[in-house]
Amino acid sequence: MSNDKAIAPTDLRDYLRSQGWSLLDEALADRLYMLENAAFPRRQLTYPMDVTAPDYEESVEIVIDKLAELMGQTSLSVASRVRSLRDDVVRLRVSFDGNDSTLPLSFASTLVGNTEKLLRAAACTVLRPRTHHARLTLCEAGQFVGAARFGQTEEGSFILNVACPIDALEVHGSLRSEASETPFVRQVTMSLHHGLSQLIAAIESDKLDRLIDDLKTTTTPLVSSNLCEALQGMHDDQVNNSLDVGFDWSLMRKVTDREKNRPIRVQRDYFSRIEEVRRELRAVELHEEDTFIGTVERLEGEMEQDGRRSGDVVLSLLLPDGGEAVRARVELSADEYDHAIRAHISNGAYIRVVGRLRPGRQPRQLTGVKKFELLW
């Protein structure tokens, strides 16, 4: 075992129980945890209940070694599993021809950054399902990423581990009402698994067009352009790597479906297809309406023959997803322009506008305006 922080006695107990070991109550009076398992007759595992016991660390190490031998695993892997008992662990394995136990430094940096983007995209999908998230800055998504921990890499290709404590946040997602009792972190990791599985299955069955059509029409899409962008960033053209995404579910909330315990493989030739999906889903934003609150920054309209003004106005709008302000240009009718004038000359006045905010450099274009009104 490594010299990391000592394993908590209750965590080791809970892990052993998840593996079929039963607690013997009679040993509790002596401040000992003693467990047995019908699958291993005449074998008992014993260690102190108190971390202050002189032989605590030695006893735990003996238990881990014995357990590893019985399970046919290494002591390090068993100890790691005990420490991540309360975590959903996302495991990203990068493999390619040659020495794939190391990565170019620039690609390693990109991989870490896109891992965060992948998790943020999944969290935003649970909170507000949509095919494109204009910003991945929702407060709860930031808290989720902040609670995640970067784990040690493993031998056998380059493997990046991210531990996500399942009870880190008390937040309710929007994907499914029946999932209200499921911890938010588990909703995020499960959503990520489902989304990746849908995407890869569509690529392998040559049904990407159907998947894209379904994503555009459903109210709860599990694949977003942001998720695709993060995956695309995990491929390097020179390295020409593939990617395996595995999930080690917390044993405190077991996942019994064997399919969910198998890694999802993104082969090197899949990344170009994922880019196609990203572009299609990113384009959906052009057709989505939204409601914006903002201020009138500049009036650029012209006088009409009836003596009233209409035309372009430059606004400062708050983006619904993150509170970031962007400048946008919009063409207004004479009645709408009157509201803009009143907002511009009134100190602290706000406007509400419903329309489509196009991507691009600022001031961005706001089109398809259906409502423009003054808020006092």
Long-range contacts (C-beta under 8 A, 24 or more apart in sequence): 1-61, 1-64, 1-65, 1-75, 1-76, 1-79, 2-76, 2-79, 4-79, 4-83, 6-51, 6-56, 6-57, 6-60, 7-60, 7-64, 7-79, 7-82, 7-83, 8-51, 9-33, 9-47, 9-48, 9-49, 9-50, 9-51, 9-56, 9-60, 11-82, 11-83, 11-85, 11-86, 12-47, 12-60, 12-63, 12-82, 14-85, 14-251, 14-252, 15-81, 15-82, 15-85, 15-251, 16-45, 16-67, 18-85, 18-251, 18-254, 19-67, 19-71, 21-45, 40-70, 43-70, 80-151, 80-152, 81-248, 81-251, 84-151, 84-163, 84-248, 84-250, 85-250, 85-251, 85-252, 86-165, 86-166, 86-167, 86-250, 86-252, 87-149, 87-163, 87-164, 87-165, 87-166, 87-248, 87-250, 88-163, 88-164, 88-166, 88-185, 88-186, 88-189, 88-247, 88-248, 88-249, 88-250, 89-151, 89-161, 89-162, 89-163, 89-164, 89-247, 89-248, 90-115, 90-119, 90-161, 90-162, 90-164, 90-189, 90-192, 90-245, 90-246, 90-247, 91-159, 91-160, 91-161, 91-162, 91-244, 91-245, 91-246, 91-247, 91-248, 91-263, 92-159, 92-160, 92-161, 92-162, 92-234, 92-243, 92-244, 92-245, 92-246, 93-156, 93-157, 93-158, 93-159, 93-160, 93-243, 93-244, 93-245, 93-246, 93-263, 94-157, 94-158, 94-159, 94-160, 94-234, 94-239, 94-241, 94-242, 94-243, 95-157, 95-158, 95-241, 95-242, 95-243, 95-244, 96-239, 96-240, 96-241, 96-242, 96-268, 97-240, 100-157, 100-158, 100-241, 101-155, 101-156, 101-157, 101-158, 102-158, 103-158, 103-239, 104-236, 104-238, 104-239, 107-236, 107-239, 108-158, 110-233, 110-234, 110-236, 111-160, 111-233, 111-234, 112-150, 112-160, 113-233, 114-230, 114-231, 114-233, 114-234, 115-160, 115-162, 115-230, 115-234, 116-145, 117-226, 117-229, 117-230, 117-233, 118-192, 118-227, 118-230, 118-231, 118-234, 119-144, 119-145, 119-148, 119-162, 119-164, 119-188, 119-192, 120-144, 120-145, 120-226, 121-224, 121-226, 121-227, 121-229, 121-230, 122-188, 122-189, 122-191, 122-192, 122-195, 122-227, 123-188, 124-224, 124-226, 124-321, 125-175, 125-191, 125-195, 125-221, 125-222, 125-224, 125-227, 126-173, 126-174, 126-175, 126-184, 126-187, 126-188, 126-191, 127-171, 127-173, 127-174, 128-174, 128-321, 129-174, 129-175, 129-219, 129-220, 129-221, 129-222, 130-221, 130-224, 130-288, 131-215, 131-216, 131-221, 131-223, 131-224, 131-225, 131-281, 131-284, 132-224, 132-225, 132-226, 132-281, 132-282, 132-284, 132-285, 132-288, 133-224, 133-225, 133-226, 133-321, 134-285, 134-319, 134-320, 134-321, 134-322, 135-319, 135-321, 135-322, 135-324, 136-226, 137-321, 137-322, 137-323, 137-324, 138-321, 138-322, 140-169, 140-171, 140-184, 143-168, 143-169, 143-171, 144-168, 144-169, 144-184, 144-185, 144-188, 147-185, 164-188, 164-189, 166-250, 166-252, 166-253, 174-220, 175-220, 175-222, 176-220, 182-253, 183-253, 186-250, 186-253, 189-247, 189-249, 190-260, 191-222, 192-227, 193-247, 193-260, 193-264, 194-222, 195-222, 195-223, 195-224, 195-227, 196-227, 196-231, 196-245, 196-264, 196-266, 197-259, 197-264, 198-222, 198-223, 199-223, 199-227, 199-228, 199-231, 199-274, 199-277, 200-264, 200-265, 200-266, 200-270, 203-270, 203-273, 203-274, 208-273, 208-276, 208-277, 211-277, 212-277, 212-280, 212-281, 215-281, 216-281, 216-284, 223-277, 223-281, 224-281, 225-277, 225-278, 225-279, 225-281, 225-282, 225-284, 228-274, 228-275, 228-277, 228-278, 228-281, 229-278, 231-266, 231-271, 231-274, 232-271, 232-274, 232-275, 232-278, 234-266, 235-266, 235-268, 235-271, 240-268, 241-268, 242-266, 242-267, 242-268, 285-359, 286-356, 286-358, 286-359, 287-356, 288-356, 289-354, 289-355, 289-356, 289-368, 289-370, 290-320, 290-354, 290-355, 290-356, 290-357, 291-320, 291-352, 291-353, 291-354, 292-317, 292-318, 292-319, 292-320, 292-328, 292-352, 292-353, 292-354, 292-355, 292-357, 292-366, 293-317, 293-318, 293-350, 293-351, 293-352, 293-375, 294-318, 294-325, 294-328, 294-350, 294-351, 294-353, 295-343, 295-349, 295-350, 295-351, 296-340, 296-343, 296-344, 296-349, 296-351, 297-327, 299-337, 299-340, 299-341, 299-344, 301-332, 301-337, 304-334, 306-334, 308-334, 308-337, 308-338, 309-334, 309-337, 309-341, 310-334, 310-336, 310-337, 311-337, 313-337, 313-340, 314-363, 315-351, 315-353, 315-366, 317-353, 317-357, 317-366, 326-357, 326-362, 326-363, 326-364, 327-362, 327-363, 327-364, 328-357, 328-362, 328-363, 328-364, 328-365, 328-366, 329-363, 329-364, 329-365, 329-366, 330-355, 330-365, 330-366, 330-367, 330-369, 330-372, 331-369, 332-369, 332-372, 336-369, 336-372, 339-372, 339-373, 339-374, 340-372, 342-374, 343-374, 349-374, 349-375, 349-376, 350-374, 350-375, 351-375
